Amino acid sequence: MAVLPVTKLGNPILRKKCNPVMDFSILPQIVEDMFDTMYEAEGIGLAGNQIGLDMALCVIDITHTEEDGVPHVFINGEILERTGEYLMEEGCLSIPDVRFEFNRAERVRFRYQDMEGNTYEDEFDGLLARVIQHEMDHLNGNLIIDHVSKLVRMQHRKQLREIEKTEKSLLAVK
Ligand code: NI
């Protein structure tokens, strides 16, 4: 078990489009660490670049809701189609204590691989579709702050600057 530090706003890896996973043999340890890290941080989703890995994978667990019964690992995911729209408030482990309300698609058609490299194509809706879109954003270098207006960002400017400042000082030490 390893709980890893979660990269925060200001860390350049969060702005990078992550590379596809090619070597599936290294996944078991990485995925275990990602679940440990996500549960410790009390998150419901975590993307590879949130633990500093330039790898297109994410883990999701919304089993605390009635909507879904199992945790998920999605490798090399791609959203093929988005339909509908709904408004919801979202947070992000990489931007602690900041929440924004904005629209995302209600339903997605999603192609992904499992840890063995098998490819699937499924439809997801509700919270799971929401979290998939959030994690796919991460893996494409996007964050929740990109979904709100400049005005809304300005209202949180102090908090956002503080997170960036702390992250950059941590990076400078490394
Ligand atoms: Ni996030």
Backbone and ligand atoms as CSV (ligand in chain L), in Angstrom:
chain,resi,resn,atom,element,x,y,z
A,1,MET,N,N,0.836,-1.199,0.000
A,1,MET,CA,C,0.000,0.000,0.000
A,1,MET,C,C,0.871,1.248,0.000
A,2,ALA,N,N,0.505,2.162,-0.872
A,2,ALA,CA,C,1.235,3.440,-0.889
A,2,ALA,C,C,0.274,4.574,-1.182
A,3,VAL,N,N,0.231,5.489,-0.229
A,3,VAL,CA,C,-0.536,6.715,-0.459
A,3,VAL,C,C,0.440,7.758,-0.985
A,4,LEU,N,N,0.186,8.241,-2.184
A,4,LEU,CA,C,1.108,9.167,-2.832
A,4,LEU,C,C,0.590,10.596,-2.737
A,5,PRO,N,N,1.496,11.575,-2.845
A,5,PRO,CA,C,1.024,12.962,-2.848
A,5,PRO,C,C,0.215,13.249,-4.123
A,6,VAL,N,N,-0.855,14.001,-3.971
A,6,VAL,CA,C,-1.685,14.375,-5.128
A,6,VAL,C,C,-1.152,15.685,-5.694
A,7,THR,N,N,-0.879,15.697,-7.005
A,7,THR,CA,C,-0.401,16.926,-7.642
A,7,THR,C,C,-1.515,17.977,-7.616
A,8,LYS,N,N,-1.117,19.221,-7.420
A,8,LYS,CA,C,-2.084,20.300,-7.277
A,8,LYS,C,C,-1.945,21.320,-8.413
A,9,LEU,N,N,-2.974,22.145,-8.513
A,9,LEU,CA,C,-2.973,23.248,-9.466
A,9,LEU,C,C,-1.633,23.971,-9.402
A,10,GLY,N,N,-1.021,24.234,-10.559
A,10,GLY,CA,C,0.302,24.857,-10.586
A,10,GLY,C,C,1.365,23.851,-10.996
A,11,ASN,N,N,1.026,22.560,-10.896
A,11,ASN,CA,C,1.951,21.505,-11.332
A,11,ASN,C,C,1.759,21.286,-12.835
A,12,PRO,N,N,2.834,21.478,-13.612
A,12,PRO,CA,C,2.680,21.424,-15.081
A,12,PRO,C,C,2.116,20.100,-15.606
A,13,ILE,N,N,2.284,19.011,-14.881
A,13,ILE,CA,C,1.788,17.724,-15.399
A,13,ILE,C,C,0.260,17.706,-15.501
A,14,LEU,N,N,-0.387,18.564,-14.703
A,14,LEU,CA,C,-1.858,18.623,-14.768
A,14,LEU,C,C,-2.342,19.326,-16.031
A,15,ARG,N,N,-1.439,19.975,-16.732
A,15,ARG,CA,C,-1.806,20.669,-17.962
A,15,ARG,C,C,-1.356,19.914,-19.204
A,16,LYS,N,N,-0.901,18.692,-18.983
A,16,LYS,CA,C,-0.377,17.890,-20.082
A,16,LYS,C,C,-1.401,16.869,-20.565
A,17,LYS,N,N,-1.453,16.659,-21.863
A,17,LYS,CA,C,-2.245,15.546,-22.387
A,17,LYS,C,C,-1.411,14.294,-22.157
A,18,CYS,N,N,-1.955,13.368,-21.392
A,18,CYS,CA,C,-1.162,12.208,-20.983
A,18,CYS,C,C,-0.991,11.197,-22.111
A,19,ASN,N,N,0.142,10.536,-22.091
A,19,ASN,CA,C,0.454,9.516,-23.092
A,19,ASN,C,C,-0.335,8.239,-22.840
A,20,PRO,N,N,-0.669,7.533,-23.910
A,20,PRO,CA,C,-1.364,6.269,-23.733
A,20,PRO,C,C,-0.512,5.260,-22.963
A,21,VAL,N,N,-1.187,4.386,-22.240
A,21,VAL,CA,C,-0.496,3.293,-21.555
A,21,VAL,C,C,-0.134,2.245,-22.596
A,22,MET,N,N,1.135,1.876,-22.652
A,22,MET,CA,C,1.603,0.855,-23.595
A,22,MET,C,C,1.988,-0.424,-22.854
A,23,ASP,N,N,2.632,-0.234,-21.700
A,23,ASP,CA,C,3.100,-1.386,-20.931
A,23,ASP,C,C,2.095,-1.705,-19.820
A,24,PHE,N,N,1.280,-2.717,-20.040
A,24,PHE,CA,C,0.229,-3.049,-19.076
A,24,PHE,C,C,0.764,-3.828,-17.875
A,25,SER,N,N,2.011,-4.337,-17.991
A,25,SER,CA,C,2.553,-5.170,-16.918
A,25,SER,C,C,2.817,-4.361,-15.651
A,26,ILE,N,N,3.013,-3.048,-15.800
A,26,ILE,CA,C,3.330,-2.222,-14.625
A,26,ILE,C,C,2.064,-1.708,-13.926
A,27,LEU,N,N,0.889,-2.019,-14.499
A,27,LEU,CA,C,-0.350,-1.423,-13.986
A,27,LEU,C,C,-0.782,-1.867,-12.581
A,28,PRO,N,N,-0.665,-3.160,-12.238
A,28,PRO,CA,C,-1.226,-3.560,-10.937
A,28,PRO,C,C,-0.752,-2.706,-9.762
A,29,GLN,N,N,0.560,-2.466,-9.667
A,29,GLN,CA,C,1.082,-1.667,-8.557
A,29,GLN,C,C,0.588,-0.217,-8.630
A,30,ILE,N,N,0.611,0.351,-9.840
A,30,ILE,CA,C,0.179,1.739,-10.030
A,30,ILE,C,C,-1.289,1.908,-9.638
A,31,VAL,N,N,-2.114,0.980,-10.114
A,31,VAL,CA,C,-3.555,1.072,-9.851
A,31,VAL,C,C,-3.834,0.922,-8.352
A,32,GLU,N,N,-3.118,0.007,-7.702
A,32,GLU,CA,C,-3.289,-0.158,-6.253
A,32,GLU,C,C,-2.937,1.138,-5.517
A,33,ASP,N,N,-1.823,1.750,-5.917
A,33,ASP,CA,C,-1.419,3.013,-5.294
A,33,ASP,C,C,-2.443,4.111,-5.561
A,34,MET,N,N,-3.015,4.105,-6.769
A,34,MET,CA,C,-4.006,5.134,-7.097
A,34,MET,C,C,-5.265,4.975,-6.242
A,35,PHE,N,N,-5.723,3.748,-6.057
A,35,PHE,CA,C,-6.895,3.538,-5.181
A,35,PHE,C,C,-6.567,3.958,-3.746
A,36,ASP,N,N,-5.387,3.533,-3.245
A,36,ASP,CA,C,-5.000,3.905,-1.878
A,36,ASP,C,C,-4.994,5.422,-1.711
A,37,THR,N,N,-4.405,6.100,-2.704
A,37,THR,CA,C,-4.283,7.561,-2.650
A,37,THR,C,C,-5.663,8.219,-2.704
A,38,MET,N,N,-6.517,7.711,-3.588
A,38,MET,CA,C,-7.859,8.282,-3.743
A,38,MET,C,C,-8.682,8.094,-2.475
A,39,TYR,N,N,-8.637,6.898,-1.893
A,39,TYR,CA,C,-9.435,6.647,-0.688
A,39,TYR,C,C,-8.930,7.494,0.482
A,40,GLU,N,N,-7.610,7.596,0.598
A,40,GLU,CA,C,-7.029,8.402,1.687
A,40,GLU,C,C,-7.477,9.865,1.569
A,41,ALA,N,N,-7.558,10.348,0.328
A,41,ALA,CA,C,-7.944,11.752,0.091
A,41,ALA,C,C,-9.466,11.924,0.067
A,42,GLU,N,N,-10.183,10.804,0.229
A,42,GLU,CA,C,-11.643,10.812,0.193
A,42,GLU,C,C,-12.197,11.361,-1.122
A,43,GLY,N,N,-11.543,10.951,-2.215
A,43,GLY,CA,C,-12.020,11.324,-3.546
A,43,GLY,C,C,-12.835,10.200,-4.152
A,44,ILE,N,N,-13.498,10.499,-5.264
A,44,ILE,CA,C,-14.282,9.471,-5.962
A,44,ILE,C,C,-13.683,9.159,-7.336
A,45,GLY,N,N,-12.619,9.883,-7.694
A,45,GLY,CA,C,-11.928,9.611,-8.946
A,45,GLY,C,C,-10.519,10.163,-8.873
A,46,LEU,N,N,-9.595,9.528,-9.607
A,46,LEU,CA,C,-8.208,10.010,-9.620
A,46,LEU,C,C,-7.580,9.654,-10.965
A,47,ALA,N,N,-6.921,10.617,-11.569
A,47,ALA,CA,C,-6.275,10.416,-12.868
A,47,ALA,C,C,-4.772,10.240,-12.685
A,48,GLY,N,N,-4.131,9.557,-13.641
A,48,GLY,CA,C,-2.698,9.262,-13.559
A,48,GLY,C,C,-1.837,10.479,-13.263
A,49,ASN,N,N,-2.115,11.593,-13.964
A,49,ASN,CA,C,-1.264,12.778,-13.742
A,49,ASN,C,C,-1.478,13.409,-12.365
A,50,GLN,N,N,-2.516,12.973,-11.655
A,50,GLN,CA,C,-2.702,13.485,-10.286
A,50,GLN,C,C,-1.763,12.817,-9.290
A,51,ILE,N,N,-1.093,11.739,-9.719
A,51,ILE,CA,C,0.007,11.219,-8.889
A,51,ILE,C,C,1.336,11.373,-9.643
A,52,GLY,N,N,1.339,12.298,-10.598
A,52,GLY,CA,C,2.582,12.650,-11.282
A,52,GLY,C,C,2.961,11.732,-12.423
A,53,LEU,N,N,2.051,10.864,-12.858
A,53,LEU,CA,C,2.360,9.939,-13.952
A,53,LEU,C,C,1.782,10.440,-15.266
A,54,ASP,N,N,2.615,10.469,-16.287
A,54,ASP,CA,C,2.153,10.856,-17.621
A,54,ASP,C,C,1.578,9.605,-18.303
A,55,MET,N,N,0.450,9.151,-17.777
A,55,MET,CA,C,-0.163,7.914,-18.259
A,55,MET,C,C,-1.672,8.068,-18.272
A,56,ALA,N,N,-2.285,7.660,-19.399
A,56,ALA,CA,C,-3.731,7.850,-19.571
A,56,ALA,C,C,-4.531,6.748,-18.876
A,57,LEU,N,N,-4.609,6.857,-17.560
A,57,LEU,CA,C,-5.469,5.932,-16.826
A,57,LEU,C,C,-6.116,6.651,-15.658
A,58,CYS,N,N,-7.243,6.132,-15.210
A,58,CYS,CA,C,-7.895,6.696,-14.039
A,58,CYS,C,C,-8.612,5.610,-13.252
A,59,VAL,N,N,-8.835,5.909,-11.983
A,59,VAL,CA,C,-9.636,5.024,-11.134
A,59,VAL,C,C,-10.836,5.828,-10.636
A,60,ILE,N,N,-11.954,5.139,-10.474
A,60,ILE,CA,C,-13.199,5.781,-10.030
A,60,ILE,C,C,-13.907,4.835,-9.072
A,61,ASP,N,N,-14.428,5.390,-7.985
A,61,ASP,CA,C,-15.247,4.591,-7.070
A,61,ASP,C,C,-16.381,5.454,-6.531
A,62,ILE,N,N,-17.580,5.154,-6.994
A,62,ILE,CA,C,-18.760,5.869,-6.468
A,62,ILE,C,C,-19.706,4.880,-5.786
A,63,THR,N,N,-19.114,3.821,-5.215
A,63,THR,CA,C,-19.950,2.787,-4.599
A,63,THR,C,C,-20.618,3.274,-3.311
A,64,HIS,N,N,-20.243,4.465,-2.839
A,64,HIS,CA,C,-20.940,5.032,-1.677
A,64,HIS,C,C,-22.355,5.472,-2.054
A,65,THR,N,N,-22.617,5.586,-3.356
A,65,THR,CA,C,-23.960,5.945,-3.817
A,65,THR,C,C,-24.697,4.664,-4.191
A,66,GLU,N,N,-25.955,4.789,-4.457
A,66,GLU,CA,C,-26.747,3.638,-4.885
A,66,GLU,C,C,-26.564,3.376,-6.380
A,67,GLU,N,N,-25.854,4.296,-7.062
A,67,GLU,CA,C,-25.815,4.274,-8.514
A,67,GLU,C,C,-24.927,3.181,-9.108
A,68,ASP,N,N,-23.954,2.724,-8.332
A,68,ASP,CA,C,-22.927,1.883,-8.923
A,68,ASP,C,C,-22.362,0.942,-7.863
A,69,GLY,N,N,-22.102,-0.304,-8.253
A,69,GLY,CA,C,-21.693,-1.298,-7.267
A,69,GLY,C,C,-20.219,-1.643,-7.217
A,70,VAL,N,N,-19.445,-1.208,-8.225
A,70,VAL,CA,C,-18.041,-1.623,-8.281
A,70,VAL,C,C,-17.098,-0.455,-8.577
A,71,PRO,N,N,-15.861,-0.530,-8.068
A,71,PRO,CA,C,-14.849,0.451,-8.456
A,71,PRO,C,C,-14.407,0.194,-9.908
A,72,HIS,N,N,-13.930,1.224,-10.565
A,72,HIS,CA,C,-13.542,1.099,-11.970
A,72,HIS,C,C,-12.098,1.516,-12.199
A,73,VAL,N,N,-11.462,0.832,-13.155
A,73,VAL,CA,C,-10.150,1.246,-13.659
A,73,VAL,C,C,-10.319,1.414,-15.162
A,74,PHE,N,N,-10.052,2.599,-15.663
A,74,PHE,CA,C,-10.191,2.846,-17.095
A,74,PHE,C,C,-8.814,3.201,-17.674
A,75,ILE,N,N,-8.374,2.393,-18.640
A,75,ILE,CA,C,-7.066,2.626,-19.266
A,75,ILE,C,C,-7.309,3.158,-20.682
A,76,ASN,N,N,-6.557,4.184,-21.063
A,76,ASN,CA,C,-6.632,4.750,-22.430
A,76,ASN,C,C,-8.072,5.061,-22.850
A,77,GLY,N,N,-8.817,5.670,-21.967
A,77,GLY,CA,C,-10.222,5.985,-22.228
A,77,GLY,C,C,-10.395,7.088,-23.257
A,78,GLU,N,N,-11.528,7.001,-23.942
A,78,GLU,CA,C,-11.860,8.051,-24.906
A,78,GLU,C,C,-13.375,8.216,-24.941
A,79,ILE,N,N,-13.832,9.438,-24.757
A,79,ILE,CA,C,-15.272,9.699,-24.844
A,79,ILE,C,C,-15.635,9.841,-26.318
A,80,LEU,N,N,-16.540,8.973,-26.783
A,80,LEU,CA,C,-16.884,8.950,-28.203
A,80,LEU,C,C,-18.081,9.840,-28.502
A,81,GLU,N,N,-18.954,9.980,-27.520
A,81,GLU,CA,C,-20.172,10.752,-27.750
A,81,GLU,C,C,-20.688,11.286,-26.418
A,82,ARG,N,N,-21.183,12.517,-26.449
A,82,ARG,CA,C,-21.771,13.116,-25.243
A,82,ARG,C,C,-23.185,13.541,-25.576
A,83,THR,N,N,-24.138,13.208,-24.713
A,83,THR,CA,C,-25.511,13.656,-24.957
A,83,THR,C,C,-26.118,14.201,-23.670
A,84,GLY,N,N,-27.116,15.074,-23.847
A,84,GLY,CA,C,-27.790,15.672,-22.715
A,84,GLY,C,C,-26.902,16.672,-22.005
A,85,GLU,N,N,-27.405,17.219,-20.931
A,85,GLU,CA,C,-26.670,18.239,-20.200
A,85,GLU,C,C,-27.237,18.315,-18.789
A,86,TYR,N,N,-26.385,18.398,-17.788
A,86,TYR,CA,C,-26.900,18.726,-16.463
A,86,TYR,C,C,-25.881,19.442,-15.608
A,87,LEU,N,N,-26.451,20.221,-14.722
A,87,LEU,CA,C,-25.683,21.123,-13.883
A,87,LEU,C,C,-25.378,20.426,-12.560
A,88,MET,N,N,-24.122,20.534,-12.138
A,88,MET,CA,C,-23.771,19.939,-10.853
A,88,MET,C,C,-22.549,20.654,-10.292
A,89,GLU,N,N,-22.422,20.621,-8.982
A,89,GLU,CA,C,-21.246,21.206,-8.349
A,89,GLU,C,C,-20.154,20.144,-8.284
A,90,GLU,N,N,-18.933,20.539,-8.642
A,90,GLU,CA,C,-17.806,19.603,-8.633
A,90,GLU,C,C,-16.627,20.157,-7.877
A,91,GLY,N,N,-15.918,19.257,-7.225
A,91,GLY,CA,C,-14.637,19.610,-6.631
A,91,GLY,C,C,-13.553,18.786,-7.292
A,92,CYS,N,N,-12.314,18.982,-6.863
A,92,CYS,CA,C,-11.195,18.250,-7.452
A,92,CYS,C,C,-10.093,18.138,-6.403
A,93,LEU,N,N,-9.521,16.950,-6.259
A,93,LEU,CA,C,-8.466,16.756,-5.260
A,93,LEU,C,C,-7.240,17.629,-5.554
A,94,SER,N,N,-7.086,18.057,-6.806
A,94,SER,CA,C,-5.945,18.893,-7.177
A,94,SER,C,C,-6.210,20.379,-6.937
A,95,ILE,N,N,-7.455,20.700,-6.563
A,95,ILE,CA,C,-7.815,22.094,-6.251
A,95,ILE,C,C,-8.638,22.070,-4.956
A,96,PRO,N,N,-7.957,21.800,-3.836
A,96,PRO,CA,C,-8.677,21.541,-2.594
A,96,PRO,C,C,-9.572,22.707,-2.153
A,97,ASP,N,N,-10.721,22.330,-1.601
A,97,ASP,CA,C,-11.649,23.290,-0.975
A,97,ASP,C,C,-12.253,24.311,-1.933
A,98,VAL,N,N,-12.190,24.044,-3.219
A,98,VAL,CA,C,-12.835,24.927,-4.187
A,98,VAL,C,C,-13.864,24.099,-4.948
A,99,ARG,N,N,-15.086,24.602,-5.039
A,99,ARG,CA,C,-16.111,23.876,-5.783
A,99,ARG,C,C,-16.773,24.809,-6.781
A,100,PHE,N,N,-17.061,24.260,-7.957
A,100,PHE,CA,C,-17.713,25.050,-8.997
A,100,PHE,C,C,-18.918,24.295,-9.531
A,101,GLU,N,N,-19.946,25.054,-9.883
A,101,GLU,CA,C,-21.120,24.455,-10.508
A,101,GLU,C,C,-21.070,24.738,-12.001
A,102,PHE,N,N,-21.204,23.692,-12.808
A,102,PHE,CA,C,-21.221,23.894,-14.260
A,102,PHE,C,C,-21.842,22.683,-14.952
A,103,ASN,N,N,-22.125,22.847,-16.228
A,103,ASN,CA,C,-22.766,21.796,-17.017
A,103,ASN,C,C,-21.772,20.792,-17.562
A,104,ARG,N,N,-22.201,19.540,-17.565
A,104,ARG,CA,C,-21.522,18.517,-18.339
A,104,ARG,C,C,-22.590,17.681,-19.017
A,105,ALA,N,N,-22.159,16.818,-19.938
A,105,ALA,CA,C,-23.102,15.914,-20.590
A,105,ALA,C,C,-23.689,14.959,-19.555
A,106,GLU,N,N,-24.924,14.538,-19.828
A,106,GLU,CA,C,-25.635,13.662,-18.915
A,106,GLU,C,C,-25.235,12.194,-19.143
A,107,ARG,N,N,-24.857,11.929,-20.395
A,107,ARG,CA,C,-24.588,10.542,-20.793
A,107,ARG,C,C,-23.390,10.532,-21.741
A,108,VAL,N,N,-22.540,9.533,-21.609
A,108,VAL,CA,C,-21.398,9.430,-22.522
A,108,VAL,C,C,-21.285,8.014,-23.084
A,109,ARG,N,N,-20.816,7.945,-24.306
A,109,ARG,CA,C,-20.386,6.668,-24.856
A,109,ARG,C,C,-18.868,6.661,-24.730
A,110,PHE,N,N,-18.351,5.639,-24.088
A,110,PHE,CA,C,-16.967,5.662,-23.636
A,110,PHE,C,C,-16.258,4.384,-24.061
A,111,ARG,N,N,-15.100,4.561,-24.679
A,111,ARG,CA,C,-14.273,3.408,-25.044
A,111,ARG,C,C,-13.042,3.398,-24.145
A,112,TYR,N,N,-12.683,2.245,-23.647
A,112,TYR,CA,C,-11.544,2.160,-22.725
A,112,TYR,C,C,-10.989,0.746,-22.745
A,113,GLN,N,N,-9.847,0.592,-22.110
A,113,GLN,CA,C,-9.265,-0.739,-21.945
A,113,GLN,C,C,-9.245,-1.093,-20.467
A,114,ASP,N,N,-9.261,-2.398,-20.184
A,114,ASP,CA,C,-9.090,-2.821,-18.796
A,114,ASP,C,C,-7.602,-3.096,-18.557
A,115,MET,N,N,-7.284,-3.583,-17.376
A,115,MET,CA,C,-5.878,-3.760,-17.009
A,115,MET,C,C,-5.190,-4.864,-17.800
A,116,GLU,N,N,-5.979,-5.696,-18.459
A,116,GLU,CA,C,-5.406,-6.755,-19.306
A,116,GLU,C,C,-5.286,-6.300,-20.757
A,117,GLY,N,N,-5.771,-5.104,-21.054
A,117,GLY,CA,C,-5.667,-4.598,-22.418
A,117,GLY,C,C,-6.875,-4.903,-23.293
A,118,ASN,N,N,-7.932,-5.506,-22.721
A,118,ASN,CA,C,-9.165,-5.725,-23.486
A,118,ASN,C,C,-9.884,-4.402,-23.685
A,119,THR,N,N,-10.447,-4.226,-24.877
A,119,THR,CA,C,-11.136,-2.966,-25.189
A,119,THR,C,C,-12.647,-3.121,-25.027
A,120,TYR,N,N,-13.270,-2.099,-24.437
A,120,TYR,CA,C,-14.720,-2.086,-24.227
A,120,TYR,C,C,-15.298,-0.772,-24.731
A,121,GLU,N,N,-16.583,-0.835,-25.071
A,121,GLU,CA,C,-17.304,0.387,-25.399
A,121,GLU,C,C,-18.640,0.322,-24.674
A,122,ASP,N,N,-18.900,1.291,-23.790
A,122,ASP,CA,C,-20.112,1.263,-22.963
A,122,ASP,C,C,-20.734,2.644,-22.891
A,123,GLU,N,N,-22.006,2.667,-22.492
A,123,GLU,CA,C,-22.681,3.931,-22.205
A,123,GLU,C,C,-22.773,4.100,-20.699
A,124,PHE,N,N,-22.508,5.302,-20.243
A,124,PHE,CA,C,-22.624,5.603,-18.820
A,124,PHE,C,C,-23.443,6.871,-18.651
A,125,ASP,N,N,-24.186,6.927,-17.535
A,125,ASP,CA,C,-24.912,8.175,-17.265
A,125,ASP,C,C,-24.823,8.504,-15.775
A,126,GLY,N,N,-25.477,9.578,-15.392
A,126,GLY,CA,C,-25.499,9.973,-13.985
A,126,GLY,C,C,-24.124,10.345,-13.463
A,127,LEU,N,N,-23.904,10.041,-12.178
A,127,LEU,CA,C,-22.653,10.446,-11.528
A,127,LEU,C,C,-21.431,9.807,-12.178
A,128,LEU,N,N,-21.566,8.545,-12.596
A,128,LEU,CA,C,-20.410,7.877,-13.204
A,128,LEU,C,C,-19.992,8.587,-14.496
A,129,ALA,N,N,-20.957,8.986,-15.310
A,129,ALA,CA,C,-20.649,9.740,-16.536
A,129,ALA,C,C,-19.975,11.066,-16.191
A,130,ARG,N,N,-20.447,11.658,-15.113
A,130,ARG,CA,C,-19.893,12.935,-14.651
A,130,ARG,C,C,-18.408,12.764,-14.265
A,131,VAL,N,N,-18.133,11.743,-13.483
A,131,VAL,CA,C,-16.761,11.532,-13.003
A,131,VAL,C,C,-15.847,11.115,-14.167
A,132,ILE,N,N,-16.367,10.302,-15.079
A,132,ILE,CA,C,-15.574,9.923,-16.261
A,132,ILE,C,C,-15.160,11.182,-17.026
A,133,GLN,N,N,-16.092,12.114,-17.205
A,133,GLN,CA,C,-15.758,13.346,-17.932
A,133,GLN,C,C,-14.716,14.166,-17.171
A,134,HIS,N,N,-14.844,14.187,-15.846
A,134,HIS,CA,C,-13.878,14.912,-15.016
A,134,HIS,C,C,-12.476,14.301,-15.169
A,135,GLU,N,N,-12.408,12.975,-15.084
A,135,GLU,CA,C,-11.092,12.316,-15.174
A,135,GLU,C,C,-10.518,12.400,-16.587
A,136,MET,N,N,-11.366,12.302,-17.600
A,136,MET,CA,C,-10.866,12.443,-18.972
A,136,MET,C,C,-10.367,13.862,-19.218
A,137,ASP,N,N,-11.024,14.840,-18.599
A,137,ASP,CA,C,-10.507,16.212,-18.632
A,137,ASP,C,C,-9.069,16.242,-18.105
A,138,HIS,N,N,-8.869,15.655,-16.925
A,138,HIS,CA,C,-7.524,15.624,-16.335
A,138,HIS,C,C,-6.502,15.073,-17.322
A,139,LEU,N,N,-6.847,13.949,-17.937
A,139,LEU,CA,C,-5.885,13.250,-18.799
A,139,LEU,C,C,-5.642,14.007,-20.109
A,140,ASN,N,N,-6.508,14.985,-20.378
A,140,ASN,CA,C,-6.292,15.873,-21.530
A,140,ASN,C,C,-5.733,17.227,-21.099
A,141,GLY,N,N,-5.361,17.343,-19.842
A,141,GLY,CA,C,-4.747,18.581,-19.355
A,141,GLY,C,C,-5.731,19.668,-18.965
A,142,ASN,N,N,-6.989,19.287,-18.754
A,142,ASN,CA,C,-8.009,20.280,-18.385
A,142,ASN,C,C,-8.448,20.126,-16.932
A,143,LEU,N,N,-8.924,21.233,-16.372
A,143,LEU,CA,C,-9.328,21.250,-14.959
A,143,LEU,C,C,-10.692,21.924,-14.812
A,144,ILE,N,N,-11.306,21.764,-13.633
A,144,ILE,CA,C,-12.650,22.340,-13.448
A,144,ILE,C,C,-12.651,23.862,-13.603
A,145,ILE,N,N,-11.543,24.506,-13.327
A,145,ILE,CA,C,-11.510,25.972,-13.475
A,145,ILE,C,C,-11.690,26.397,-14.933
A,146,ASP,N,N,-11.439,25.465,-15.861
A,146,ASP,CA,C,-11.609,25.788,-17.288
A,146,ASP,C,C,-13.081,25.799,-17.691
A,147,HIS,N,N,-13.949,25.296,-16.811
A,147,HIS,CA,C,-15.374,25.205,-17.147
A,147,HIS,C,C,-16.176,26.406,-16.663
A,148,VAL,N,N,-15.537,27.288,-15.901
A,148,VAL,CA,C,-16.291,28.427,-15.367
A,148,VAL,C,C,-15.763,29.731,-15.963
A,149,SER,N,N,-16.551,30.779,-15.808
A,149,SER,CA,C,-16.191,32.065,-16.408
A,149,SER,C,C,-15.008,32.690,-15.674
A,150,LYS,N,N,-14.401,33.641,-16.335
A,150,LYS,CA,C,-13.291,34.370,-15.748
A,150,LYS,C,C,-13.734,35.057,-14.449
A,151,LEU,N,N,-14.970,35.534,-14.455
A,151,LEU,CA,C,-15.508,36.204,-13.274
A,151,LEU,C,C,-15.540,35.261,-12.068
A,152,VAL,N,N,-16.030,34.043,-12.302
A,152,VAL,CA,C,-16.095,33.053,-11.218
A,152,VAL,C,C,-14.683,32.711,-10.732
A,153,ARG,N,N,-13.750,32.559,-11.684
A,153,ARG,CA,C,-12.350,32.292,-11.302
A,153,ARG,C,C,-11.784,33.438,-10.465
A,154,MET,N,N,-12.145,34.657,-10.861
A,154,MET,CA,C,-11.661,35.837,-10.135
A,154,MET,C,C,-12.145,35.826,-8.686
A,155,GLN,N,N,-13.378,35.342,-8.500
A,155,GLN,CA,C,-13.945,35.295,-7.147
A,155,GLN,C,C,-13.151,34.345,-6.252
A,156,HIS,N,N,-12.470,33.379,-6.854
A,156,HIS,CA,C,-11.681,32.410,-6.086
A,156,HIS,C,C,-10.180,32.638,-6.256
A,157,ARG,N,N,-9.842,33.807,-6.776
A,157,ARG,CA,C,-8.455,34.061,-7.164
A,157,ARG,C,C,-7.462,33.820,-6.029
A,158,LYS,N,N,-7.824,34.320,-4.839
A,158,LYS,CA,C,-6.901,34.206,-3.700
A,158,LYS,C,C,-6.596,32.744,-3.370
A,159,GLN,N,N,-7.675,31.970,-3.295
A,159,GLN,CA,C,-7.545,30.545,-2.972
A,159,GLN,C,C,-6.732,29.800,-4.027
A,160,LEU,N,N,-7.030,30.101,-5.297
A,160,LEU,CA,C,-6.337,29.427,-6.402
A,160,LEU,C,C,-4.857,29.784,-6.410
A,161,ARG,N,N,-4.571,31.057,-6.176
A,161,ARG,CA,C,-3.167,31.513,-6.136
A,161,ARG,C,C,-2.399,30.825,-5.014
A,162,GLU,N,N,-3.081,30.674,-3.884
A,162,GLU,CA,C,-2.456,30.057,-2.716
A,162,GLU,C,C,-2.076,28.598,-3.017
A,163,ILE,N,N,-3.006,27.875,-3.673
A,163,ILE,CA,C,-2.743,26.468,-4.029
A,163,ILE,C,C,-1.555,26.393,-4.992
A,164,GLU,N,N,-1.556,27.269,-5.994
A,164,GLU,CA,C,-0.461,27.284,-6.992
A,164,GLU,C,C,0.877,27.604,-6.342
A,165,LYS,N,N,0.846,28.572,-5.440
A,165,LYS,CA,C,2.075,29.004,-4.776
A,165,LYS,C,C,2.672,27.853,-3.979
A,166,THR,N,N,1.831,27.172,-3.226
A,166,THR,CA,C,2.282,26.044,-2.400
A,166,THR,C,C,2.848,24.929,-3.286
A,167,GLU,N,N,2.137,24.616,-4.376
A,167,GLU,CA,C,2.580,23.536,-5.263
A,167,GLU,C,C,3.921,23.884,-5.899
A,168,LYS,N,N,4.061,25.145,-6.338
A,168,LYS,CA,C,5.312,25.545,-6.993
A,168,LYS,C,C,6.484,25.537,-6.023
A,169,SER,N,N,6.220,25.883,-4.765
A,169,SER,CA,C,7.325,25.844,-3.797
A,169,SER,C,C,7.715,24.394,-3.497
A,170,LEU,N,N,6.724,23.494,-3.487
A,170,LEU,CA,C,7.046,22.064,-3.315
A,170,LEU,C,C,7.874,21.543,-4.472
A,171,LEU,N,N,7.526,21.962,-5.693
A,171,LEU,CA,C,8.250,21.520,-6.890
A,171,LEU,C,C,9.682,22.037,-6.875
A,172,ALA,N,N,9.871,23.238,-6.378
A,172,ALA,CA,C,11.192,23.859,-6.347
A,172,ALA,C,C,12.125,23.112,-5.410
A,173,VAL,N,N,11.565,22.497,-4.378
A,173,VAL,CA,C,12.373,21.761,-3.395
A,173,VAL,C,C,12.902,20.450,-3.989
A,174,LYS,N,N,12.067,19.845,-4.840
A,174,LYS,CA,C,12.393,18.525,-5.411
A,174,LYS,C,C,13.666,18.547,-6.253
L,1,NI,NI,NI,-10.019,16.255,-10.317
